[in-house]
Amino acid sequence: MKILIIDNTHQEKSWGSHEIRRFHDFLPQALFVTRRAPHMDLPSSDINFDGIIISGSLSSPKDSKPWLNELESYLVKKIEANVPIFGICFGHQFLGRTLGSIKNVRNAKTPELGWTKIKKLCESKILKNLPSEFYSLSSHYEEISELPSCLINLAESNDCAIQAYAHKEKPLFGVQFHPEKSISDGIHSYNEHQKNKIKHPFRGGKEAHKYYKESIGQTIFKNFYNVVRENHGYKK
């Protein structure tokens, strides 16, 4: 099995999407390949992958930069080929744009920074075995304003109506929050927030241990990898 991680990060220390790769033990038989979309480094669309994960980014999903246009074209082909795809934060927003249009994404009325309570709206393969409410780290100034008709809303928060979705027919999912982030990532984000004196509040920054549960991210990635297995006939 081959899993492609499309890395959209801008900070060099984050290149390689290490936070996502740390979950590779849940799919030990797979080869994980990371490619840099902002560097126009996407593989040929003819190369087959059993699953694709799209990382977060400081870029706006509303931009029309060449690498974003290339990414959209690549994803359209993989969606048509029924490849399981999982978008995180920017990846979640960008899939919404790809399946709809740029008009499906907007600036968030209330940016979410810090530990966010996520409320499940219905059961789904990607949020399976999670409690009805849980916390995860958020860091976004943009959001999906309206889902394309092919997607189902799976979760919400107090300030973001679309926290997760699934495609009605294809193995495609998105989450607005960051299940890949660890407690140390959250603490680092809070310290950077304070250092840079960002005006928007960082929720729960001093109480990360109260909100973080390692099982949340583990469960979500296990769920996606199970979808990959099922889609290609592999045994669990």
VOBA-974857 format. One record per residue (C-alpha): residue in one letter; z, y, x. Coordinates in pm, 1 decimal. Layout:
! VOBA-974857
@residu->A w->Z v->Y u->X
...
! end
This chain:
! VOBA-974857
@residu->M w->0.0 v->0.0 u->0.0
@residu->K w->-74.8 v->354.7 u->115.1
@residu->I w->106.1 v->667.1 u->-6.0
@residu->L w->-34.5 v->1011.8 u->66.5
@residu->I w->208.3 v->1303.9 u->95.9
@residu->I w->24.1 v->1633.7 u->57.4
@residu->D w->234.8 v->1874.8 u->261.0
@residu->N w->203.8 v->2236.5 u->142.6
@residu->T w->500.9 v->2381.4 u->332.2
@residu->H w->469.1 v->2695.7 u->541.8
@residu->Q w->769.4 v->2673.7 u->776.0
@residu->E w->673.6 v->2474.5 u->1085.6
@residu->K w->1009.0 v->2294.6 u->1092.5
@residu->S w->923.5 v->2154.2 u->747.7
@residu->W w->575.1 v->2029.8 u->837.2
@residu->G w->553.1 v->1658.9 u->774.3
@residu->S w->757.2 v->1679.6 u->451.2
@residu->H w->1051.4 v->1503.0 u->614.0
@residu->E w->1265.6 v->1538.1 u->301.0
@residu->I w->1015.3 v->1331.9 u->104.8
@residu->R w->955.6 v->1076.7 u->378.7
@residu->R w->1324.4 v->988.5 u->390.6
@residu->F w->1275.4 v->789.9 u->69.7
@residu->H w->1018.8 v->557.3 u->228.0
@residu->D w->1274.1 v->273.9 u->243.8
@residu->F w->1231.6 v->233.4 u->-132.2
@residu->L w->875.2 v->118.9 u->-68.0
@residu->P w->914.3 v->-67.6 u->263.6
@residu->Q w->573.5 v->-235.0 u->252.4
@residu->A w->388.0 v->96.2 u->225.7
@residu->L w->218.6 v->311.1 u->485.8
@residu->F w->304.7 v->678.8 u->435.4
@residu->V w->40.7 v->928.3 u->544.5
@residu->T w->112.1 v->1304.1 u->553.3
@residu->R w->-168.5 v->1558.9 u->552.9
@residu->R w->-150.8 v->1939.0 u->560.2
@residu->A w->-331.6 v->2104.0 u->268.8
@residu->P w->-285.9 v->2464.6 u->398.0
@residu->H w->-462.1 v->2357.2 u->719.0
@residu->M w->-757.0 v->2218.5 u->517.6
@residu->D w->-652.0 v->1875.6 u->640.8
@residu->L w->-694.0 v->1668.6 u->324.7
@residu->P w->-843.6 v->1321.2 u->372.1
@residu->S w->-1186.3 v->1237.5 u->241.2
@residu->S w->-1181.8 v->1177.2 u->-132.4
@residu->D w->-1342.6 v->839.7 u->-58.3
@residu->I w->-1026.6 v->715.5 u->119.2
@residu->N w->-813.7 v->517.1 u->-120.9
@residu->F w->-440.5 v->575.1 u->-169.0
@residu->D w->-209.1 v->387.7 u->-404.2
@residu->G w->-3.7 v->698.3 u->-480.7
@residu->I w->9.5 v->1070.4 u->-401.9
@residu->I w->308.5 v->1306.6 u->-373.3
@residu->I w->248.5 v->1684.1 u->-371.3
@residu->S w->518.3 v->1885.8 u->-195.6
@residu->G w->661.1 v->2227.1 u->-270.3
@residu->S w->530.6 v->2545.8 u->-109.2
@residu->L w->594.6 v->2916.7 u->-69.6
@residu->S w->236.0 v->2969.6 u->-186.5
@residu->S w->162.7 v->3077.2 u->-540.7
@residu->P w->-20.9 v->2827.3 u->-763.1
@residu->K w->-203.7 v->3129.8 u->-906.1
@residu->D w->-376.6 v->3216.3 u->-578.8
@residu->S w->-744.7 v->3144.7 u->-513.1
@residu->K w->-728.0 v->3075.7 u->-140.9
@residu->P w->-984.4 v->2828.6 u->-1.6
@residu->W w->-724.2 v->2559.3 u->71.2
@residu->L w->-595.7 v->2575.5 u->-286.1
@residu->N w->-945.4 v->2540.0 u->-426.0
@residu->E w->-1000.9 v->2240.9 u->-197.2
@residu->L w->-670.4 v->2089.4 u->-308.7
@residu->E w->-765.6 v->2129.0 u->-674.0
@residu->S w->-1102.6 v->1960.8 u->-620.8
@residu->Y w->-935.0 v->1673.5 u->-436.7
@residu->L w->-675.4 v->1622.1 u->-710.0
@residu->V w->-934.8 v->1626.2 u->-988.4
@residu->K w->-1110.8 v->1331.0 u->-825.6
@residu->K w->-785.7 v->1138.6 u->-780.2
@residu->I w->-673.2 v->1207.4 u->-1137.7
@residu->E w->-1006.4 v->1077.8 u->-1264.3
@residu->A w->-957.0 v->767.0 u->-1047.3
@residu->N w->-620.1 v->702.3 u->-1215.6
@residu->V w->-419.3 v->728.7 u->-891.3
@residu->P w->-44.0 v->779.4 u->-956.2
@residu->I w->49.4 v->1138.6 u->-866.5
@residu->F w->390.1 v->1307.8 u->-843.6
@residu->G w->413.4 v->1687.7 u->-805.6
@residu->I w->732.1 v->1862.2 u->-691.6
@residu->C w->799.7 v->2235.1 u->-762.3
@residu->F w->474.9 v->2397.7 u->-640.1
@residu->G w->312.4 v->2055.5 u->-680.6
@residu->H w->436.2 v->2042.9 u->-1041.2
@residu->Q w->295.2 v->2390.0 u->-1108.9
@residu->F w->-32.3 v->2322.0 u->-931.0
@residu->L w->-96.8 v->2004.3 u->-1128.7
@residu->G w->-39.4 v->2209.5 u->-1444.0
@residu->R w->-304.7 v->2452.1 u->-1321.6
@residu->T w->-541.7 v->2168.3 u->-1225.6
@residu->L w->-514.8 v->2002.9 u->-1567.0
@residu->G w->-529.2 v->2335.1 u->-1748.7
@residu->S w->-597.3 v->2666.4 u->-1576.6
@residu->I w->-428.3 v->2943.3 u->-1380.8
@residu->K w->-319.6 v->3081.4 u->-1720.0
@residu->N w->-82.7 v->2783.5 u->-1753.5
@residu->V w->133.1 v->2926.7 u->-1471.4
@residu->R w->332.6 v->3251.4 u->-1470.7
@residu->N w->607.8 v->3436.0 u->-1290.1
@residu->A w->940.7 v->3297.1 u->-1405.2
@residu->K w->1133.3 v->3526.8 u->-1636.9
@residu->T w->1447.9 v->3414.2 u->-1453.9
@residu->P w->1391.5 v->3264.7 u->-1107.6
@residu->E w->1602.8 v->2955.4 u->-1049.6
@residu->L w->1777.8 v->2933.6 u->-713.4
@residu->G w->2053.0 v->2682.4 u->-643.6
@residu->W w->2198.2 v->2393.0 u->-839.7
@residu->T w->2041.5 v->2369.0 u->-1183.4
@residu->K w->2148.5 v->2160.2 u->-1481.9
@residu->I w->1848.9 v->1958.5 u->-1601.5
@residu->K w->1849.8 v->1832.3 u->-1961.5
@residu->K w->1630.4 v->1536.1 u->-2053.2
@residu->L w->1431.0 v->1578.4 u->-2374.7
@residu->C w->1302.7 v->1222.3 u->-2400.0
@residu->E w->1283.2 v->898.4 u->-2206.7
@residu->S w->1009.9 v->854.4 u->-1948.0
@residu->K w->914.2 v->641.4 u->-1651.7
@residu->I w->985.4 v->918.0 u->-1398.7
@residu->L w->1334.2 v->1006.3 u->-1534.0
@residu->K w->1429.8 v->650.6 u->-1624.4
@residu->N w->1795.8 v->552.5 u->-1556.6
@residu->L w->1906.1 v->914.8 u->-1516.1
@residu->P w->2183.0 v->1062.7 u->-1733.1
@residu->S w->2089.6 v->1294.2 u->-2021.0
@residu->E w->2204.7 v->1587.2 u->-1805.8
@residu->F w->2213.5 v->1609.3 u->-1427.1
@residu->Y w->2200.3 v->1866.6 u->-1148.2
@residu->S w->1932.6 v->1915.2 u->-885.3
@residu->L w->1841.0 v->2190.4 u->-640.0
@residu->S w->1594.1 v->2455.2 u->-759.1
@residu->S w->1403.3 v->2723.2 u->-571.0
@residu->H w->1120.1 v->2880.4 u->-767.0
@residu->Y w->993.2 v->3219.8 u->-878.2
@residu->E w->703.5 v->3080.8 u->-1080.6
@residu->E w->683.5 v->2820.1 u->-1354.7
@residu->I w->452.5 v->2651.2 u->-1602.0
@residu->S w->426.6 v->2874.5 u->-1907.0
@residu->E w->250.3 v->2626.6 u->-2133.3
@residu->L w->163.5 v->2261.2 u->-2086.2
@residu->P w->-197.7 v->2147.6 u->-2108.2
@residu->S w->-240.6 v->1928.0 u->-2416.0
@residu->C w->-258.5 v->1611.5 u->-2203.4
@residu->L w->101.4 v->1649.8 u->-2081.8
@residu->I w->438.3 v->1579.1 u->-2247.5
@residu->N w->748.0 v->1788.0 u->-2174.5
@residu->L w->1030.6 v->1566.4 u->-2048.5
@residu->A w->1310.4 v->1805.2 u->-1952.7
@residu->E w->1434.0 v->2163.4 u->-1961.7
@residu->S w->1704.1 v->2391.2 u->-1823.6
@residu->N w->1863.3 v->2705.5 u->-1962.3
@residu->D w->1608.1 v->2927.0 u->-1787.4
@residu->C w->1302.0 v->2702.3 u->-1760.7
@residu->A w->1155.8 v->2528.6 u->-2064.3
@residu->I w->939.2 v->2284.7 u->-1864.7
@residu->Q w->1139.9 v->2110.8 u->-1592.7
@residu->A w->945.2 v->1784.4 u->-1595.3
@residu->Y w->637.8 v->1635.2 u->-1757.3
@residu->A w->428.9 v->1320.6 u->-1779.6
@residu->H w->63.3 v->1269.8 u->-1860.7
@residu->K w->3.2 v->1106.7 u->-2199.5
@residu->E w->-237.3 v->847.9 u->-2057.9
@residu->K w->-238.1 v->857.9 u->-1678.0
@residu->P w->33.8 v->783.1 u->-1418.3
@residu->L w->90.4 v->1150.2 u->-1341.0
@residu->F w->424.1 v->1334.2 u->-1329.5
@residu->G w->572.0 v->1666.5 u->-1223.8
@residu->V w->922.3 v->1806.3 u->-1174.9
@residu->Q w->1005.0 v->2173.6 u->-1128.0
@residu->F w->1327.6 v->2100.5 u->-937.6
@residu->H w->1366.5 v->1943.0 u->-591.1
@residu->P w->1487.5 v->1581.0 u->-607.9
@residu->E w->1398.0 v->1533.8 u->-240.6
@residu->K w->1656.4 v->1785.8 u->-118.1
@residu->S w->1987.9 v->1667.8 u->28.8
@residu->I w->2324.7 v->1838.7 u->10.5
@residu->S w->2272.0 v->1977.3 u->362.1
@residu->D w->1938.3 v->2123.1 u->247.9
@residu->G w->2121.2 v->2294.5 u->-38.4
@residu->I w->2389.0 v->2436.4 u->189.2
@residu->H w->2124.0 v->2560.7 u->431.3
@residu->S w->1931.1 v->2726.5 u->147.0
@residu->Y w->2247.7 v->2898.8 u->28.5
@residu->N w->2327.1 v->3028.1 u->378.9
@residu->E w->1972.8 v->3161.3 u->417.1
@residu->H w->2000.2 v->3323.1 u->73.4
@residu->Q w->2317.8 v->3502.8 u->178.3
@residu->K w->2180.0 v->3596.4 u->519.3
@residu->N w->1865.5 v->3750.8 u->369.6
@residu->K w->2058.9 v->3919.0 u->86.1
@residu->I w->1826.2 v->3792.6 u->-184.4
@residu->K w->1895.4 v->3973.9 u->-511.0
@residu->H w->1863.9 v->3671.7 u->-739.4
@residu->P w->2187.6 v->3468.4 u->-754.4
@residu->F w->2213.3 v->3127.7 u->-587.6
@residu->R w->2397.2 v->2906.4 u->-834.2
@residu->G w->2675.3 v->2681.8 u->-716.0
@residu->G w->2615.5 v->2764.1 u->-350.5
@residu->K w->2978.4 v->2725.4 u->-248.1
@residu->E w->3027.3 v->2414.6 u->-462.2
@residu->A w->2737.8 v->2193.8 u->-351.7
@residu->H w->2961.8 v->1886.8 u->-335.5
@residu->K w->3044.3 v->1937.7 u->-702.7
@residu->Y w->2680.0 v->1924.4 u->-811.9
@residu->Y w->2493.8 v->1704.8 u->-565.1
@residu->K w->2451.1 v->1334.2 u->-637.3
@residu->E w->2244.1 v->1132.5 u->-394.7
@residu->S w->2150.1 v->888.0 u->-669.6
@residu->I w->1945.2 v->1150.2 u->-858.9
@residu->G w->1672.3 v->1184.2 u->-597.9
@residu->Q w->1685.5 v->815.4 u->-512.7
@residu->T w->1633.3 v->717.6 u->-876.4
@residu->I w->1339.4 v->953.2 u->-927.9
@residu->F w->1154.6 v->833.9 u->-617.6
@residu->K w->1227.7 v->469.5 u->-700.3
@residu->N w->1084.0 v->534.0 u->-1046.1
@residu->F w->764.0 v->681.2 u->-904.8
@residu->Y w->721.1 v->397.5 u->-657.2
@residu->N w->766.4 v->148.8 u->-941.8
@residu->V w->483.8 v->323.9 u->-1126.0
@residu->V w->269.2 v->287.3 u->-812.7
@residu->R w->348.7 v->-84.2 u->-799.4
@residu->E w->275.1 v->-135.9 u->-1166.9
@residu->N w->-48.5 v->62.0 u->-1153.8
@residu->H w->-185.9 v->-161.2 u->-881.4
@residu->G w->-39.9 v->-492.7 u->-991.2
@residu->Y w->222.7 v->-524.3 u->-720.1
@residu->K w->544.6 v->-713.1 u->-785.0
@residu->K w->873.2 v->-521.8 u->-769.0
! end
